[in-house]
Amino acid sequence: MVAISVLVLRYVPPDEVPLPASLQESIDSVSLKYSTILKTTDGETSVDTTHPLLSKKQSVADYPIIIKQESQDYLTDEKRRKVAGWTIMFTCAGIFLLTYSASNIGLPSVLRFTSCGVGGALLLVGLVVLTCIDQDDARHSFGHTGGFICPFVPLLPITCIFINVYLLINLGNDTWARVSVWLVIGVIVYILYGRRHSSLLNAVYVPASHADEIYRSADSLA
């Protein structure tokens, strides 16, 4: 799961992250910094976060080239994120198919070798695609700084997924039974206690790119 999370955060990180409600004051201060309320002639209000320092006379309509370029960049980025997300999913499916077929000697030879070939093809294609496409720029501003950095992406995470799936598939039935019991116990504890006492119970979702600044603002206010 950690390796899959690394791929997701590198290629399709979430646009928003949850922060505890105790940081509401810092969230408000940062929000005011990045938001400029513009009153239109008919009394309506609009928030311009693309050009926060523009005055009334310098409306975004005066910059059609900039707006068009930003729209094109947004569509291109959305397409890249979709390709990356589907590629990660098919890569994991290929790893499962390859490891399951290679480990299950009870399968007919034709079915086994065919499954291994299809799984291996999905794995290789996924590795090539993820290597060729750009990683998401938002990975640099996701969450709170100070976390670990994973090298050799996507090779290392995919290798870790392959090894771990192979080990999981080859676990004995008794081991899976014990794991299942503990998983059920964990789910029950989470439902009865964790959800009601979570620090993110009243979480406030903010743009991922502003999370670091909110934490810094909270530290300065403390």
Stockholm file with secondary structure:
# STOCKHOLM 1.0

chainA/1-222         MVAISVLVLRYVPPDEVPLPASLQESIDSVSLKYSTILKTTDGETSVDTTHPLLSKKQSVADYPIIIKQESQDYLTDEKRRKVAGWTIMFTCAGIFLLTYSASNIGLPSVLRFTSCGVGGALLLVGLVVLTCIDQDDARHSFGHTGGFICPFVPLLPITCIFINVYLLINLGNDTWARVSVWLVIGVIVYILYGRRHSSLLNAVYVPASHADEIYRSADSLA
#=GR chainA/1-222 SS CHHHHHHHHHHSCCSEEEECGGGHHHHHHHHHHHCEEEECTTSCEEEESSSTTCCSSSCGGGCHHHHHHHHHHHHHHHHHHHHHHHHHHHHHHHHHHHHHHHHCTTSCHHHHHHHHHHHHHHHHHHHHHHHHSCCCGGGGGSSCSCCCCCCSTTHHHHHHHHHHHHHHHTSCHHHHHHHHHHHHHHHHHIIIIIHHHCTTTTCEEEEGGGHHHHHHHHHHHC
#=GC SS_cons         CHHHHHHHHHHSCCSEEEECGGGHHHHHHHHHHHCEEEECTTSCEEEESSSTTCCSSSCGGGCHHHHHHHHHHHHHHHHHHHHHHHHHHHHHHHHHHHHHHHHCTTSCHHHHHHHHHHHHHHHHHHHHHHHHSCCCGGGGGSSCSCCCCCCSTTHHHHHHHHHHHHHHHTSCHHHHHHHHHHHHHHHHHIIIIIHHHCTTTTCEEEEGGGHHHHHHHHHHHC
//
